[in-house]
Amino acid sequence: MIALRFHHATIDIKKLIFTTYFSQIYCLGLWVPGTAKLHNKAKVTLNNCLRKVFNITGIVSILQEFVSRGILTWEQGI
């Protein structure tokens, strides 16, 4: 729903929206007993959200997309 509503927004607005709504996933280890499987699922979900919000298609390095946009990666967030 967020990706559809802000499809025509600027990159800066999309970055603000992404960090606001999805940065709480980084704190997953603090409020959920962590298993490697659960953390991997959360990481994949975060990557998919970035693809949807920024309309990233094709095979690209998702880590490079995080870095080029100045957004914390999963490893930096935890």
Distance bins in CASP14 RR format, pairs under 12 A and 6 or more apart:
PFRMAT RR
TARGET T0000
AUTHOR 0000-0000-0000
RMODE 2
METHOD distances of the structure
MODEL  1
1 7 0 0 0 0 0 1 0 0 0 0 0
1 17 0 0 0 0 0 1 0 0 0 0 0
1 21 0 0 0 0 0 1 0 0 0 0 0
1 49 0 0 0 0 0 1 0 0 0 0 0
1 52 0 0 0 0 1 0 0 0 0 0 0
1 53 0 0 0 0 0 1 0 0 0 0 0
2 9 0 0 0 0 0 1 0 0 0 0 0
2 13 0 0 0 0 0 1 0 0 0 0 0
2 14 0 0 0 0 1 0 0 0 0 0 0
2 16 0 0 0 0 0 1 0 0 0 0 0
2 17 1 0 0 1 0 0 0 0 0 0 0
2 18 0 0 0 0 1 0 0 0 0 0 0
2 20 0 0 0 0 1 0 0 0 0 0 0
2 21 1 0 0 1 0 0 0 0 0 0 0
2 22 0 0 0 0 1 0 0 0 0 0 0
2 49 0 0 0 0 1 0 0 0 0 0 0
2 50 0 0 0 0 0 1 0 0 0 0 0
2 52 1 0 0 1 0 0 0 0 0 0 0
2 53 1 0 0 1 0 0 0 0 0 0 0
2 54 0 0 0 0 0 1 0 0 0 0 0
3 9 0 0 0 0 0 1 0 0 0 0 0
3 14 0 0 0 0 1 0 0 0 0 0 0
3 17 0 0 0 0 1 0 0 0 0 0 0
3 18 0 0 0 0 1 0 0 0 0 0 0
3 21 0 0 0 0 0 1 0 0 0 0 0
3 22 0 0 0 0 0 1 0 0 0 0 0
3 48 0 0 0 0 0 1 0 0 0 0 0
3 49 0 0 0 0 1 0 0 0 0 0 0
3 50 0 0 0 0 0 1 0 0 0 0 0
3 51 0 0 0 0 1 0 0 0 0 0 0
3 52 1 0 1 0 0 0 0 0 0 0 0
3 53 1 0 1 0 0 0 0 0 0 0 0
3 54 0 0 0 0 1 0 0 0 0 0 0
3 55 1 0 0 1 0 0 0 0 0 0 0
3 56 0 0 0 0 0 1 0 0 0 0 0
4 52 0 0 0 0 1 0 0 0 0 0 0
4 53 0 0 0 0 0 1 0 0 0 0 0
4 55 0 0 0 0 0 1 0 0 0 0 0
5 13 0 0 0 0 0 1 0 0 0 0 0
5 14 0 0 0 0 0 1 0 0 0 0 0
5 17 0 0 0 0 1 0 0 0 0 0 0
5 21 0 0 0 0 0 1 0 0 0 0 0
5 52 0 0 0 0 0 1 0 0 0 0 0
5 53 0 0 0 0 0 1 0 0 0 0 0
6 12 0 0 0 0 0 1 0 0 0 0 0
6 13 1 0 0 1 0 0 0 0 0 0 0
6 14 1 0 0 1 0 0 0 0 0 0 0
6 15 0 0 0 0 0 1 0 0 0 0 0
6 16 0 0 0 0 1 0 0 0 0 0 0
6 17 1 0 1 0 0 0 0 0 0 0 0
6 18 0 0 0 0 1 0 0 0 0 0 0
6 20 0 0 0 0 0 1 0 0 0 0 0
6 21 0 0 0 0 0 1 0 0 0 0 0
6 52 0 0 0 0 0 1 0 0 0 0 0
6 53 1 0 0 1 0 0 0 0 0 0 0
6 54 0 0 0 0 0 1 0 0 0 0 0
6 55 0 0 0 0 0 1 0 0 0 0 0
7 13 0 0 0 0 0 1 0 0 0 0 0
7 14 0 0 0 0 1 0 0 0 0 0 0
7 17 0 0 0 0 0 1 0 0 0 0 0
7 52 0 0 0 0 0 1 0 0 0 0 0
7 53 0 0 0 0 1 0 0 0 0 0 0
7 54 0 0 0 0 0 1 0 0 0 0 0
7 55 1 0 0 1 0 0 0 0 0 0 0
8 14 0 0 0 0 1 0 0 0 0 0 0
8 55 0 0 0 0 0 1 0 0 0 0 0
9 15 0 0 0 0 1 0 0 0 0 0 0
9 16 0 0 0 0 1 0 0 0 0 0 0
9 17 1 0 0 1 0 0 0 0 0 0 0
9 18 0 0 0 0 0 1 0 0 0 0 0
9 53 0 0 0 0 1 0 0 0 0 0 0
9 54 0 0 0 0 0 1 0 0 0 0 0
9 55 0 0 0 0 0 1 0 0 0 0 0
10 16 0 0 0 0 1 0 0 0 0 0 0
10 17 0 0 0 0 0 1 0 0 0 0 0
10 54 0 0 0 0 0 1 0 0 0 0 0
11 17 0 0 0 0 0 1 0 0 0 0 0
11 18 0 0 0 0 0 1 0 0 0 0 0
11 53 0 0 0 0 0 1 0 0 0 0 0
11 54 1 0 0 1 0 0 0 0 0 0 0
11 55 0 0 0 0 0 1 0 0 0 0 0
11 56 0 0 0 0 0 1 0 0 0 0 0
11 65 0 0 0 0 0 1 0 0 0 0 0
11 68 0 0 0 0 0 1 0 0 0 0 0
11 69 1 0 0 1 0 0 0 0 0 0 0
11 70 0 0 0 0 0 1 0 0 0 0 0
11 71 0 0 0 0 0 1 0 0 0 0 0
12 18 0 0 0 0 0 1 0 0 0 0 0
12 19 0 0 0 0 0 1 0 0 0 0 0
12 54 0 0 0 0 0 1 0 0 0 0 0
12 69 0 0 0 0 1 0 0 0 0 0 0
12 70 0 0 0 0 0 1 0 0 0 0 0
12 71 0 0 0 0 0 1 0 0 0 0 0
13 19 0 0 0 0 0 1 0 0 0 0 0
13 20 0 0 0 0 0 1 0 0 0 0 0
13 53 0 0 0 0 0 1 0 0 0 0 0
13 54 0 0 0 0 0 1 0 0 0 0 0
14 20 0 0 0 0 0 1 0 0 0 0 0
14 21 0 0 0 0 0 1 0 0 0 0 0
14 22 0 0 0 0 0 1 0 0 0 0 0
14 49 0 0 0 0 0 1 0 0 0 0 0
14 50 0 0 0 0 1 0 0 0 0 0 0
14 51 0 0 0 0 0 1 0 0 0 0 0
14 52 0 0 0 0 0 1 0 0 0 0 0
14 53 1 0 1 0 0 0 0 0 0 0 0
14 54 1 0 1 0 0 0 0 0 0 0 0
14 55 0 0 0 0 1 0 0 0 0 0 0
14 56 0 0 0 0 0 1 0 0 0 0 0
14 65 0 0 0 0 0 1 0 0 0 0 0
14 69 0 0 0 0 1 0 0 0 0 0 0
14 70 0 0 0 0 0 1 0 0 0 0 0
14 71 0 0 0 0 0 1 0 0 0 0 0
15 21 0 0 0 0 0 1 0 0 0 0 0
15 22 0 0 0 0 0 1 0 0 0 0 0
15 23 0 0 0 0 0 1 0 0 0 0 0
15 50 0 0 0 0 0 1 0 0 0 0 0
15 53 0 0 0 0 1 0 0 0 0 0 0
15 54 0 0 0 0 1 0 0 0 0 0 0
15 65 0 0 0 0 0 1 0 0 0 0 0
15 66 0 0 0 0 0 1 0 0 0 0 0
15 68 0 0 0 0 0 1 0 0 0 0 0
15 69 1 0 1 0 0 0 0 0 0 0 0
15 70 1 0 0 1 0 0 0 0 0 0 0
15 71 1 0 0 1 0 0 0 0 0 0 0
15 72 0 0 0 0 0 1 0 0 0 0 0
16 22 0 0 0 0 0 1 0 0 0 0 0
16 23 0 0 0 0 0 1 0 0 0 0 0
16 53 0 0 0 0 0 1 0 0 0 0 0
16 69 0 0 0 0 0 1 0 0 0 0 0
16 70 0 0 0 0 0 1 0 0 0 0 0
16 71 0 0 0 0 0 1 0 0 0 0 0
17 23 0 0 0 0 0 1 0 0 0 0 0
17 49 0 0 0 0 0 1 0 0 0 0 0
17 50 0 0 0 0 0 1 0 0 0 0 0
17 52 0 0 0 0 0 1 0 0 0 0 0
17 53 1 0 0 1 0 0 0 0 0 0 0
17 54 0 0 0 0 0 1 0 0 0 0 0
17 69 0 0 0 0 0 1 0 0 0 0 0
17 71 0 0 0 0 0 1 0 0 0 0 0
18 24 0 0 0 0 0 1 0 0 0 0 0
18 25 0 0 0 0 0 1 0 0 0 0 0
18 46 0 0 0 0 1 0 0 0 0 0 0
18 47 0 0 0 0 0 1 0 0 0 0 0
18 48 0 0 0 0 0 1 0 0 0 0 0
18 49 1 0 0 1 0 0 0 0 0 0 0
18 50 1 0 0 1 0 0 0 0 0 0 0
18 51 0 0 0 0 0 1 0 0 0 0 0
18 52 0 0 0 0 1 0 0 0 0 0 0
18 53 1 0 1 0 0 0 0 0 0 0 0
18 54 1 0 0 1 0 0 0 0 0 0 0
18 56 0 0 0 0 0 1 0 0 0 0 0
18 65 0 0 0 0 0 1 0 0 0 0 0
18 66 0 0 0 0 1 0 0 0 0 0 0
18 69 0 0 0 0 1 0 0 0 0 0 0
18 70 0 0 0 0 0 1 0 0 0 0 0
18 71 1 0 0 1 0 0 0 0 0 0 0
18 72 0 0 0 0 0 1 0 0 0 0 0
19 25 0 0 0 0 0 1 0 0 0 0 0
19 26 0 0 0 0 1 0 0 0 0 0 0
19 46 0 0 0 0 0 1 0 0 0 0 0
19 49 0 0 0 0 0 1 0 0 0 0 0
19 50 0 0 0 0 0 1 0 0 0 0 0
19 53 0 0 0 0 0 1 0 0 0 0 0
19 66 0 0 0 0 0 1 0 0 0 0 0
19 69 0 0 0 0 1 0 0 0 0 0 0
19 70 0 0 0 0 1 0 0 0 0 0 0
19 71 1 0 0 1 0 0 0 0 0 0 0
19 72 1 0 0 1 0 0 0 0 0 0 0
19 77 0 0 0 0 0 1 0 0 0 0 0
20 49 0 0 0 0 0 1 0 0 0 0 0
20 53 0 0 0 0 0 1 0 0 0 0 0
20 71 0 0 0 0 0 1 0 0 0 0 0
21 46 0 0 0 0 0 1 0 0 0 0 0
21 49 0 0 0 0 1 0 0 0 0 0 0
21 50 0 0 0 0 0 1 0 0 0 0 0
21 52 0 0 0 0 0 1 0 0 0 0 0
21 53 0 0 0 0 1 0 0 0 0 0 0
22 28 0 0 0 0 0 1 0 0 0 0 0
22 42 0 0 0 0 0 1 0 0 0 0 0
22 43 0 0 0 0 0 1 0 0 0 0 0
22 45 0 0 0 0 1 0 0 0 0 0 0
22 46 1 0 0 1 0 0 0 0 0 0 0
22 47 0 0 0 0 0 1 0 0 0 0 0
22 48 0 0 0 0 0 1 0 0 0 0 0
22 49 1 0 1 0 0 0 0 0 0 0 0
22 50 1 0 0 1 0 0 0 0 0 0 0
22 51 0 0 0 0 0 1 0 0 0 0 0
22 52 0 0 0 0 0 1 0 0 0 0 0
22 53 0 0 0 0 1 0 0 0 0 0 0
22 54 0 0 0 0 0 1 0 0 0 0 0
22 66 0 0 0 0 0 1 0 0 0 0 0
22 71 0 0 0 0 1 0 0 0 0 0 0
22 72 0 0 0 0 0 1 0 0 0 0 0
22 74 0 0 0 0 0 1 0 0 0 0 0
22 77 0 0 0 0 0 1 0 0 0 0 0
23 46 0 0 0 0 1 0 0 0 0 0 0
23 49 0 0 0 0 0 1 0 0 0 0 0
23 50 0 0 0 0 0 1 0 0 0 0 0
23 66 0 0 0 0 0 1 0 0 0 0 0
23 71 0 0 0 0 1 0 0 0 0 0 0
23 72 1 0 0 1 0 0 0 0 0 0 0
23 73 0 0 0 0 0 1 0 0 0 0 0
23 74 0 0 0 0 0 1 0 0 0 0 0
23 76 0 0 0 0 0 1 0 0 0 0 0
23 77 0 0 0 0 1 0 0 0 0 0 0
23 78 0 0 0 0 0 1 0 0 0 0 0
24 30 0 0 0 0 0 1 0 0 0 0 0
24 31 0 0 0 0 1 0 0 0 0 0 0
24 32 0 0 0 0 0 1 0 0 0 0 0
24 42 0 0 0 0 0 1 0 0 0 0 0
24 45 0 0 0 0 0 1 0 0 0 0 0
24 46 0 0 0 0 0 1 0 0 0 0 0
24 49 0 0 0 0 0 1 0 0 0 0 0
24 77 0 0 0 0 0 1 0 0 0 0 0
25 31 0 0 0 0 0 1 0 0 0 0 0
25 32 0 0 0 0 0 1 0 0 0 0 0
25 38 0 0 0 0 0 1 0 0 0 0 0
25 39 0 0 0 0 1 0 0 0 0 0 0
25 41 0 0 0 0 0 1 0 0 0 0 0
25 42 1 0 1 0 0 0 0 0 0 0 0
25 43 0 0 0 0 1 0 0 0 0 0 0
25 44 0 0 0 0 0 1 0 0 0 0 0
25 45 1 0 0 1 0 0 0 0 0 0 0
25 46 1 0 1 0 0 0 0 0 0 0 0
25 47 0 0 0 0 0 1 0 0 0 0 0
25 48 0 0 0 0 0 1 0 0 0 0 0
25 49 0 0 0 0 1 0 0 0 0 0 0
25 50 0 0 0 0 0 1 0 0 0 0 0
25 71 0 0 0 0 0 1 0 0 0 0 0
25 72 0 0 0 0 0 1 0 0 0 0 0
25 73 0 0 0 0 0 1 0 0 0 0 0
25 74 0 0 0 0 1 0 0 0 0 0 0
25 77 0 0 0 0 1 0 0 0 0 0 0
25 78 0 0 0 0 1 0 0 0 0 0 0
26 39 0 0 0 0 0 1 0 0 0 0 0
26 42 0 0 0 0 1 0 0 0 0 0 0
26 43 0 0 0 0 0 1 0 0 0 0 0
26 45 0 0 0 0 0 1 0 0 0 0 0
26 46 0 0 0 0 1 0 0 0 0 0 0
26 66 0 0 0 0 0 1 0 0 0 0 0
26 71 0 0 0 0 0 1 0 0 0 0 0
26 72 1 0 0 1 0 0 0 0 0 0 0
26 73 0 0 0 0 1 0 0 0 0 0 0
26 74 1 0 0 1 0 0 0 0 0 0 0
26 75 0 0 0 0 1 0 0 0 0 0 0
26 76 0 0 0 0 1 0 0 0 0 0 0
26 77 1 0 1 0 0 0 0 0 0 0 0
26 78 1 0 1 0 0 0 0 0 0 0 0
27 34 0 0 0 0 0 1 0 0 0 0 0
27 39 0 0 0 0 0 1 0 0 0 0 0
27 42 0 0 0 0 0 1 0 0 0 0 0
27 46 0 0 0 0 0 1 0 0 0 0 0
27 72 0 0 0 0 0 1 0 0 0 0 0
27 74 0 0 0 0 0 1 0 0 0 0 0
27 77 0 0 0 0 1 0 0 0 0 0 0
27 78 0 0 0 0 1 0 0 0 0 0 0
28 34 1 0 0 1 0 0 0 0 0 0 0
28 35 0 0 0 0 0 1 0 0 0 0 0
28 38 1 0 0 1 0 0 0 0 0 0 0
28 39 1 0 0 1 0 0 0 0 0 0 0
28 40 0 0 0 0 0 1 0 0 0 0 0
28 41 0 0 0 0 1 0 0 0 0 0 0
28 42 1 0 1 0 0 0 0 0 0 0 0
28 43 0 0 0 0 1 0 0 0 0 0 0
28 45 0 0 0 0 1 0 0 0 0 0 0
28 46 0 0 0 0 1 0 0 0 0 0 0
28 74 0 0 0 0 1 0 0 0 0 0 0
28 77 0 0 0 0 0 1 0 0 0 0 0
28 78 1 0 0 1 0 0 0 0 0 0 0
29 35 0 0 0 0 0 1 0 0 0 0 0
29 36 0 0 0 0 0 1 0 0 0 0 0
29 38 0 0 0 0 1 0 0 0 0 0 0
29 39 1 0 0 1 0 0 0 0 0 0 0
29 42 0 0 0 0 1 0 0 0 0 0 0
29 43 0 0 0 0 0 1 0 0 0 0 0
29 74 0 0 0 0 0 1 0 0 0 0 0
29 77 0 0 0 0 0 1 0 0 0 0 0
29 78 1 0 0 1 0 0 0 0 0 0 0
30 77 0 0 0 0 0 1 0 0 0 0 0
30 78 0 0 0 0 1 0 0 0 0 0 0
31 38 0 0 0 0 0 1 0 0 0 0 0
31 42 0 0 0 0 0 1 0 0 0 0 0
32 38 1 0 0 1 0 0 0 0 0 0 0
32 39 0 0 0 0 1 0 0 0 0 0 0
32 41 0 0 0 0 0 1 0 0 0 0 0
32 42 0 0 0 0 1 0 0 0 0 0 0
33 39 0 0 0 0 0 1 0 0 0 0 0
34 40 0 0 0 0 0 1 0 0 0 0 0
34 41 0 0 0 0 0 1 0 0 0 0 0
34 42 0 0 0 0 1 0 0 0 0 0 0
34 78 0 0 0 0 0 1 0 0 0 0 0
35 41 0 0 0 0 1 0 0 0 0 0 0
35 42 0 0 0 0 0 1 0 0 0 0 0
36 42 0 0 0 0 0 1 0 0 0 0 0
36 43 0 0 0 0 0 1 0 0 0 0 0
37 43 0 0 0 0 0 1 0 0 0 0 0
37 44 0 0 0 0 0 1 0 0 0 0 0
38 44 0 0 0 0 0 1 0 0 0 0 0
38 45 0 0 0 0 0 1 0 0 0 0 0
39 45 0 0 0 0 0 1 0 0 0 0 0
39 46 0 0 0 0 0 1 0 0 0 0 0
39 74 0 0 0 0 1 0 0 0 0 0 0
39 75 0 0 0 0 0 1 0 0 0 0 0
39 77 0 0 0 0 0 1 0 0 0 0 0
39 78 0 0 0 0 1 0 0 0 0 0 0
40 46 0 0 0 0 0 1 0 0 0 0 0
40 47 0 0 0 0 0 1 0 0 0 0 0
40 74 0 0 0 0 1 0 0 0 0 0 0
41 47 0 0 0 0 0 1 0 0 0 0 0
41 48 0 0 0 0 0 1 0 0 0 0 0
41 74 0 0 0 0 0 1 0 0 0 0 0
42 48 0 0 0 0 0 1 0 0 0 0 0
42 49 0 0 0 0 0 1 0 0 0 0 0
42 74 0 0 0 0 1 0 0 0 0 0 0
42 77 0 0 0 0 0 1 0 0 0 0 0
42 78 0 0 0 0 1 0 0 0 0 0 0
43 49 0 0 0 0 0 1 0 0 0 0 0
43 50 0 0 0 0 0 1 0 0 0 0 0
43 62 0 0 0 0 1 0 0 0 0 0 0
43 63 0 0 0 0 0 1 0 0 0 0 0
43 66 0 0 0 0 0 1 0 0 0 0 0
43 73 0 0 0 0 1 0 0 0 0 0 0
43 74 1 0 1 0 0 0 0 0 0 0 0
43 75 0 0 0 0 1 0 0 0 0 0 0
43 77 0 0 0 0 0 1 0 0 0 0 0
43 78 0 0 0 0 1 0 0 0 0 0 0
44 50 0 0 0 0 0 1 0 0 0 0 0
44 51 0 0 0 0 0 1 0 0 0 0 0
44 62 0 0 0 0 1 0 0 0 0 0 0
44 74 0 0 0 0 1 0 0 0 0 0 0
45 51 0 0 0 0 0 1 0 0 0 0 0
45 52 0 0 0 0 0 1 0 0 0 0 0
45 62 0 0 0 0 0 1 0 0 0 0 0
45 74 0 0 0 0 0 1 0 0 0 0 0
46 52 0 0 0 0 0 1 0 0 0 0 0
46 53 0 0 0 0 0 1 0 0 0 0 0
46 62 0 0 0 0 1 0 0 0 0 0 0
46 63 0 0 0 0 0 1 0 0 0 0 0
46 65 0 0 0 0 0 1 0 0 0 0 0
46 66 0 0 0 0 1 0 0 0 0 0 0
46 71 0 0 0 0 1 0 0 0 0 0 0
46 72 0 0 0 0 0 1 0 0 0 0 0
46 73 0 0 0 0 1 0 0 0 0 0 0
46 74 1 0 0 1 0 0 0 0 0 0 0
46 75 0 0 0 0 0 1 0 0 0 0 0
46 76 0 0 0 0 0 1 0 0 0 0 0
46 77 0 0 0 0 1 0 0 0 0 0 0
46 78 0 0 0 0 0 1 0 0 0 0 0
47 53 0 0 0 0 0 1 0 0 0 0 0
47 54 0 0 0 0 0 1 0 0 0 0 0
47 56 0 0 0 0 1 0 0 0 0 0 0
47 60 0 0 0 0 0 1 0 0 0 0 0
47 61 0 0 0 0 0 1 0 0 0 0 0
47 62 1 0 1 0 0 0 0 0 0 0 0
47 63 0 0 0 0 1 0 0 0 0 0 0
47 64 0 0 0 0 0 1 0 0 0 0 0
47 65 0 0 0 0 1 0 0 0 0 0 0
47 66 0 0 0 0 1 0 0 0 0 0 0
47 71 0 0 0 0 0 1 0 0 0 0 0
47 73 0 0 0 0 1 0 0 0 0 0 0
47 74 1 0 0 1 0 0 0 0 0 0 0
48 54 0 0 0 0 0 1 0 0 0 0 0
48 56 0 0 0 0 1 0 0 0 0 0 0
48 62 0 0 0 0 1 0 0 0 0 0 0
48 65 0 0 0 0 0 1 0 0 0 0 0
49 55 0 0 0 0 0 1 0 0 0 0 0
49 56 0 0 0 0 0 1 0 0 0 0 0
49 62 0 0 0 0 0 1 0 0 0 0 0
49 65 0 0 0 0 0 1 0 0 0 0 0
49 66 0 0 0 0 0 1 0 0 0 0 0
49 71 0 0 0 0 0 1 0 0 0 0 0
49 74 0 0 0 0 0 1 0 0 0 0 0
50 56 1 0 0 1 0 0 0 0 0 0 0
50 60 0 0 0 0 0 1 0 0 0 0 0
50 61 0 0 0 0 0 1 0 0 0 0 0
50 62 1 0 0 1 0 0 0 0 0 0 0
50 63 0 0 0 0 0 1 0 0 0 0 0
50 64 0 0 0 0 0 1 0 0 0 0 0
50 65 1 0 0 1 0 0 0 0 0 0 0
50 66 1 0 0 1 0 0 0 0 0 0 0
50 67 0 0 0 0 0 1 0 0 0 0 0
50 68 0 0 0 0 0 1 0 0 0 0 0
50 69 0 0 0 0 1 0 0 0 0 0 0
50 70 0 0 0 0 0 1 0 0 0 0 0
50 71 1 0 0 1 0 0 0 0 0 0 0
50 72 0 0 0 0 0 1 0 0 0 0 0
50 73 0 0 0 0 1 0 0 0 0 0 0
50 74 0 0 0 0 0 1 0 0 0 0 0
51 57 1 0 0 1 0 0 0 0 0 0 0
51 58 0 0 0 0 1 0 0 0 0 0 0
51 59 0 0 0 0 0 1 0 0 0 0 0
51 60 0 0 0 0 1 0 0 0 0 0 0
51 61 0 0 0 0 0 1 0 0 0 0 0
51 62 1 0 0 1 0 0 0 0 0 0 0
51 65 0 0 0 0 1 0 0 0 0 0 0
51 66 0 0 0 0 0 1 0 0 0 0 0
51 69 0 0 0 0 0 1 0 0 0 0 0
53 65 0 0 0 0 0 1 0 0 0 0 0
53 66 0 0 0 0 0 1 0 0 0 0 0
53 69 0 0 0 0 0 1 0 0 0 0 0
53 71 0 0 0 0 0 1 0 0 0 0 0
54 60 0 0 0 0 0 1 0 0 0 0 0
54 62 0 0 0 0 0 1 0 0 0 0 0
54 65 1 0 0 1 0 0 0 0 0 0 0
54 66 0 0 0 0 0 1 0 0 0 0 0
54 68 0 0 0 0 0 1 0 0 0 0 0
54 69 1 0 0 1 0 0 0 0 0 0 0
54 70 0 0 0 0 0 1 0 0 0 0 0
54 71 0 0 0 0 1 0 0 0 0 0 0
55 65 0 0 0 0 0 1 0 0 0 0 0
56 62 1 0 0 1 0 0 0 0 0 0 0
56 64 0 0 0 0 0 1 0 0 0 0 0
56 65 1 0 1 0 0 0 0 0 0 0 0
56 66 0 0 0 0 0 1 0 0 0 0 0
56 68 0 0 0 0 0 1 0 0 0 0 0
56 69 0 0 0 0 0 1 0 0 0 0 0
57 65 0 0 0 0 0 1 0 0 0 0 0
58 65 0 0 0 0 0 1 0 0 0 0 0
59 65 0 0 0 0 0 1 0 0 0 0 0
60 66 0 0 0 0 0 1 0 0 0 0 0
60 67 0 0 0 0 0 1 0 0 0 0 0
60 68 0 0 0 0 0 1 0 0 0 0 0
61 67 0 0 0 0 1 0 0 0 0 0 0
61 68 0 0 0 0 1 0 0 0 0 0 0
61 73 0 0 0 0 0 1 0 0 0 0 0
62 68 0 0 0 0 0 1 0 0 0 0 0
62 69 0 0 0 0 0 1 0 0 0 0 0
62 71 0 0 0 0 0 1 0 0 0 0 0
62 73 0 0 0 0 1 0 0 0 0 0 0
62 74 0 0 0 0 1 0 0 0 0 0 0
63 69 0 0 0 0 0 1 0 0 0 0 0
63 70 0 0 0 0 0 1 0 0 0 0 0
63 71 0 0 0 0 0 1 0 0 0 0 0
63 72 0 0 0 0 0 1 0 0 0 0 0
63 73 1 0 1 0 0 0 0 0 0 0 0
63 74 0 0 0 0 1 0 0 0 0 0 0
63 75 0 0 0 0 1 0 0 0 0 0 0
63 76 0 0 0 0 0 1 0 0 0 0 0
64 70 0 0 0 0 0 1 0 0 0 0 0
64 71 0 0 0 0 0 1 0 0 0 0 0
64 73 0 0 0 0 1 0 0 0 0 0 0
65 71 0 0 0 0 1 0 0 0 0 0 0
65 73 0 0 0 0 1 0 0 0 0 0 0
66 72 1 0 0 1 0 0 0 0 0 0 0
66 73 1 0 1 0 0 0 0 0 0 0 0
66 74 0 0 0 0 1 0 0 0 0 0 0
66 75 0 0 0 0 1 0 0 0 0 0 0
66 76 0 0 0 0 1 0 0 0 0 0 0
66 77 0 0 0 0 0 1 0 0 0 0 0
67 73 1 0 0 1 0 0 0 0 0 0 0
67 75 0 0 0 0 0 1 0 0 0 0 0
67 76 0 0 0 0 1 0 0 0 0 0 0
70 76 0 0 0 0 0 1 0 0 0 0 0
71 77 0 0 0 0 1 0 0 0 0 0 0
72 78 0 0 0 0 1 0 0 0 0 0 0
END
